[in-house]
């Protein structure tokens, strides 16, 4: 056995203590860590698949996009029951509950890469990339767990900056196709194939009715679920570079501006949230908040 942990500047007894401490901390960190993740997209599902293989204790939230730890039912009771000494929360912002958990003497680790209204948590790395870094998951370890490192990391990259980021990070076109196929594969248990086809068709129909305004394509979406992921894949087939889009999901009350430097200005003006790399902004119209319309956005964009 290679004693890589030896330190010549310490006595053998001190080295043995360090060795035992290292492995005990690693063991405790896994057994006493509770991961809380909402299974609402491919990145989250990838994290869950890794956590399951690593035998990391997990609490899966059924909340859709926009999940908050503050809205999770009986979350404090469930955390207490788990016996966790550290809680890792993935993309479920909720200051009140995070503070309650901390007051229990439990360490709270936040994994997120979005900015929200009055809460900035934007990071350069995607949540999956942060997860890999936090748990020190190397490519060799991913292989030992039975995963293809390029595909796993590709899921994180695609969440961070979509296909454009994969290209920037050196993925070939054939690799990109494999990452997209892998993304669909891991989401298969959560997605009805018939419904997926229906929304792909809806995205194509909405695209046919698109309008062009300045440098933006404007697409109006009236589906219940939303078309953003389907439109994004459609863009990959039609364009080889980032293309500014305004997507108005009127039934859901969500409006997006993608791949535009104006995103930061819109975030400062209206609040809402940012996602992916710089240049992506969204706003959810709901009770108790100022309504933001397509016309409101146009007025801001006109004043460059």
GISULJO-V107404 format. One record per residue. RES is the residue in three letters. SS is DSSP state (a for helix, b for strand, c for the rest). PSI is psi in radians with two decimals (none if undefined). Layout:
res-><RES:RES>
ss-><SS:SS>
psi-><PSI:PSI>
This chain:
res-><UNK:UNK:UNK:UNK:UNK:UNK:UNK:UNK:UNK:UNK:UNK:UNK:UNK:UNK:UNK:UNK:UNK:UNK:UNK:UNK:UNK:UNK:UNK:UNK:UNK:UNK:UNK:UNK:UNK:UNK:UNK:UNK:UNK:UNK:UNK:UNK:UNK:UNK:UNK:UNK:UNK:UNK:UNK:UNK:UNK:UNK:UNK:UNK:UNK:UNK:UNK:UNK:UNK:UNK:UNK:UNK:UNK:UNK:UNK:UNK:UNK:UNK:UNK:UNK:UNK:UNK:UNK:UNK:UNK:UNK:UNK:UNK:UNK:UNK:UNK:UNK:UNK:UNK:UNK:UNK:UNK:UNK:UNK:UNK:UNK:UNK:UNK:UNK:UNK:UNK:UNK:UNK:UNK:UNK:UNK:UNK:UNK:UNK:UNK:UNK:UNK:UNK:UNK:UNK:UNK:UNK:UNK:UNK:UNK:UNK:UNK:UNK:UNK:UNK:UNK:UNK:UNK:UNK:UNK:UNK:UNK:UNK:UNK:UNK:UNK:UNK:UNK:UNK:UNK:UNK:UNK:UNK:UNK:UNK:UNK:UNK:UNK:UNK:UNK:UNK:UNK:UNK:UNK:UNK:UNK:UNK:UNK:UNK:UNK:UNK:UNK:UNK:UNK:UNK:UNK:UNK:UNK:UNK:UNK:UNK:UNK:UNK:UNK:UNK:UNK:UNK:UNK:UNK:UNK:UNK:UNK:UNK:UNK:UNK:UNK:UNK:UNK:UNK:UNK:UNK:UNK:UNK:UNK:UNK:UNK:UNK:UNK:UNK:UNK:UNK:UNK:UNK:UNK:UNK:UNK:UNK:UNK:UNK:UNK:UNK:UNK:UNK:UNK:UNK:UNK:UNK:UNK:UNK:UNK:UNK:UNK:UNK:UNK:UNK:UNK:UNK:UNK:UNK:UNK:UNK:UNK:UNK:UNK:UNK:UNK:UNK:UNK:UNK:UNK:UNK:UNK:UNK:UNK:UNK:UNK:UNK:UNK:UNK:UNK:UNK:UNK:UNK:UNK:UNK:UNK:UNK:UNK:UNK:UNK:UNK:UNK:UNK:UNK:UNK:UNK:UNK:UNK:UNK:UNK:UNK:UNK:UNK:UNK:UNK:UNK:UNK:UNK:UNK:UNK:UNK:UNK:UNK:UNK:UNK:UNK:UNK:UNK:UNK:UNK:UNK:UNK:UNK:UNK:UNK:UNK:UNK:UNK:UNK:UNK:UNK:UNK:UNK:UNK:UNK:UNK:UNK:UNK:UNK:UNK:UNK:UNK:UNK:UNK:UNK>
ss-><c:c:c:c:c:c:c:c:c:c:c:a:a:a:a:a:a:a:a:a:a:a:a:a:a:a:a:a:a:a:a:c:b:b:b:b:b:b:c:c:c:a:a:a:a:a:a:a:a:a:a:a:a:a:c:c:c:b:b:b:b:c:c:c:c:c:c:c:a:a:a:c:c:c:a:a:a:a:a:a:a:a:c:c:c:b:b:b:b:b:c:c:c:c:a:a:a:a:a:a:a:a:a:c:c:c:b:b:b:b:b:c:c:c:b:b:c:c:b:b:c:c:c:c:c:c:a:a:a:a:a:a:a:a:c:c:c:c:a:a:a:a:a:a:c:c:c:c:a:a:a:a:a:a:a:a:a:a:a:a:a:a:a:a:a:a:a:a:c:c:c:c:a:a:a:a:a:a:a:a:a:a:a:a:a:a:a:a:a:a:c:c:a:a:a:a:a:a:a:a:a:a:a:a:a:a:a:a:c:c:b:b:b:c:c:b:b:b:b:b:b:c:c:c:c:c:c:a:a:a:a:a:a:a:a:a:a:a:c:c:c:c:c:c:b:b:b:b:b:c:c:c:c:b:b:b:b:b:c:c:c:c:a:a:a:a:a:a:a:a:c:c:b:b:c:c:c:c:c:c:b:b:b:b:c:c:c:c:c:c:c:c:c:a:a:a:a:a:a:a:a:a:c:c>
psi-><2.28:2.06:1.22:-0.29:-0.07:2.48:1.95:-0.32:-0.01:2.71:2.86:-0.69:-0.76:-0.67:-0.72:-0.71:-0.77:-0.73:-0.84:-0.70:-0.74:-0.90:-0.54:-0.73:-0.77:-0.75:-0.85:-0.67:-0.52:-0.85:-0.52:0.18:2.29:2.13:2.24:2.06:2.35:2.16:1.22:0.06:3.07:-0.66:-0.80:-0.73:-0.65:-0.74:-0.74:-0.70:-0.73:-0.79:-0.72:-0.76:-0.60:-0.09:0.68:2.24:2.30:2.47:2.01:2.17:2.48:0.10:2.50:-2.91:2.48:0.24:2.57:2.39:-0.43:-0.42:-0.05:2.17:2.27:0.68:-0.67:-0.75:-0.73:-0.65:-0.77:-0.77:-0.53:-0.42:0.28:2.51:-0.20:2.40:2.22:2.01:2.15:2.01:0.83:1.19:2.45:1.53:-0.76:-0.85:-0.64:-0.72:-0.66:-0.71:-0.77:-0.66:-0.32:-0.05:0.27:2.31:2.36:2.16:2.18:2.22:2.04:2.83:0.42:2.67:2.36:2.94:2.17:0.27:1.83:2.03:0.38:2.40:2.78:-0.58:2.56:2.97:-0.66:-0.73:-0.67:-0.70:-0.82:-0.71:-0.75:-0.72:0.18:0.83:1.88:2.99:-0.70:-0.64:-0.69:-0.72:-0.70:-0.57:-0.15:0.30:2.68:1.97:-0.67:-0.64:-0.75:-0.89:-0.53:-0.63:-0.69:-0.72:-0.72:-0.53:-0.57:-0.77:0.36:-2.74:-0.57:-0.65:-0.62:-0.78:-0.75:-0.60:0.22:0.24:2.32:2.91:-0.63:-0.66:-0.68:-0.74:-0.67:-0.68:-0.76:-0.72:-0.69:-0.67:-0.79:-0.65:-0.82:-0.33:-0.13:-0.71:-0.29:-0.10:2.27:2.07:-0.67:-0.71:-0.65:-0.77:-0.68:-0.73:-0.51:-0.72:-0.70:-0.65:-0.72:-0.71:-0.73:-0.66:-0.66:-0.49:0.18:2.76:2.71:2.21:2.03:-2.25:0.04:2.52:2.40:2.18:2.26:2.22:2.25:0.29:2.84:-0.58:-0.56:2.60:0.04:-0.86:-0.58:-0.67:-0.66:-0.74:-0.59:-0.66:-0.64:-0.67:-0.53:-0.48:2.66:0.14:2.92:2.34:2.10:2.33:2.42:2.09:2.05:1.73:1.54:-0.58:-0.71:-0.30:0.42:2.41:2.37:2.59:2.06:2.56:0.87:2.38:-0.21:-0.16:-0.76:-0.68:-0.68:-0.64:-0.74:-0.60:-0.83:-0.25:-2.39:-2.32:2.74:2.77:2.79:-2.73:3.09:2.49:0.14:2.20:2.62:2.81:2.33:1.97:2.15:2.92:2.39:0.00:2.66:2.35:2.34:2.17:3.00:-0.69:-0.64:-0.73:-0.74:-0.69:-0.71:-0.72:-0.48:-0.46:1.23:none>
